Amino acid sequence: MPQVTFIEHNGKPHQVEAVVGLSLMRAAVDNNVPRIDAHCGGACACATCHVYVDAAWQGRTGVRTTMENDMLNFAAVTQANSRLACQIPITEALDGLVVTMPEGQH
């Protein structure tokens, strides 16, 4: 299984195993990563799984859809590398992925 690292805004890392075919959000929720609330359950209907994708990984995580862009309007402090974890499917190519969580996310 691919290893993914979620880094809290304070620098605390959470390395988890992610199941291929599920979403990055699901990997966080299934492994009790704090600050990934996923209120909508992965339906791209909220922004409670907002993450910043490390620059080295942006090309492998896909591009934002229009719906994802719309939901990111509700996220705290978006950046060019902002993504909703529910919209990033886990593949073997994401082994080693690093994402950071924004400070303002509860």
C-alpha positions in Angstrom: 0.0 0.0 0.0 1.2 3.5 -0.7 2.5 5.5 2.2 1.1 9.1 2.5 2.2 11.8 5.0 -0.2 14.4 6.3 1.6 17.3 8.1 -0.3 19.4 10.5 0.2 23.2 10.3 2.4 22.9 13.4 4.7 20.5 11.6 3.5 17.3 13.2 3.5 14.5 10.6 1.1 11.6 10.4 2.3 8.8 8.1 -0.4 6.4 7.0 -1.0 3.5 4.6 -3.5 4.4 1.9 -5.7 1.9 0.0 -5.3 2.1 -3.8 -8.6 3.1 -5.4 -9.9 5.0 -2.4 -9.4 8.8 -1.9 -6.7 10.6 0.1 -9.5 11.9 2.3 -10.5 8.2 3.1 -6.9 7.5 4.0 -6.9 10.3 6.5 -10.3 9.4 8.0 -9.6 5.7 8.2 -6.3 6.4 10.0 -7.7 9.1 12.4 -5.6 11.9 11.0 -6.7 15.1 12.9 -8.1 18.1 11.1 -9.5 16.1 8.2 -13.2 16.1 9.1 -14.7 15.1 5.8 -18.2 16.3 6.7 -19.7 15.5 3.3 -18.2 12.0 3.2 -16.2 12.6 0.0 -19.0 14.1 -2.1 -17.1 17.3 -2.9 -19.8 19.2 -1.1 -17.7 20.9 1.6 -14.1 21.9 2.2 -13.3 20.1 5.4 -10.6 17.9 3.8 -8.6 20.8 2.4 -4.9 20.1 2.0 -1.9 21.7 0.4 -0.1 19.3 -2.0 3.6 19.4 -1.9 5.1 20.9 -5.1 6.9 17.7 -6.0 3.6 15.8 -6.1 1.2 18.3 -7.8 1.6 16.7 -11.3 0.7 13.3 -10.0 -2.5 14.2 -8.1 -4.5 15.4 -11.1 -6.1 18.8 -11.7 -8.9 20.5 -9.8 -12.4 20.2 -11.3 -14.8 23.1 -11.5 -16.8 21.7 -8.6 -13.6 21.3 -6.5 -12.7 24.9 -7.3 -16.1 26.0 -6.1 -15.8 24.2 -2.9 -12.4 25.6 -2.2 -14.0 29.0 -2.1 -15.3 27.9 1.3 -11.8 26.8 2.6 -9.6 28.8 4.8 -6.5 30.3 3.2 -6.4 28.6 -0.2 -3.2 28.5 -2.2 -2.2 27.5 -5.8 -1.5 24.0 -4.4 -4.8 23.7 -2.5 -6.8 20.5 -3.1 -9.7 18.7 -1.5 -8.4 15.3 -0.4 -11.6 13.6 -1.4 -10.8 14.5 -5.0 -7.4 12.8 -5.1 -7.7 9.1 -5.8 -4.9 6.9 -4.4 -2.7 5.1 -6.9 0.6 3.3 -6.5 2.2 6.4 -8.1 1.3 8.4 -4.9 3.5 6.3 -2.7 5.4 8.9 -0.6 2.9 11.7 -1.2 3.2 14.6 1.3 0.4 17.0 2.0 0.1 19.8 4.6 -3.1 20.8 6.4 -4.0 24.5 6.7 -4.1 26.1 10.1 -7.6 27.3 9.9 -9.2 23.9 9.3 -11.1 22.4 12.2 
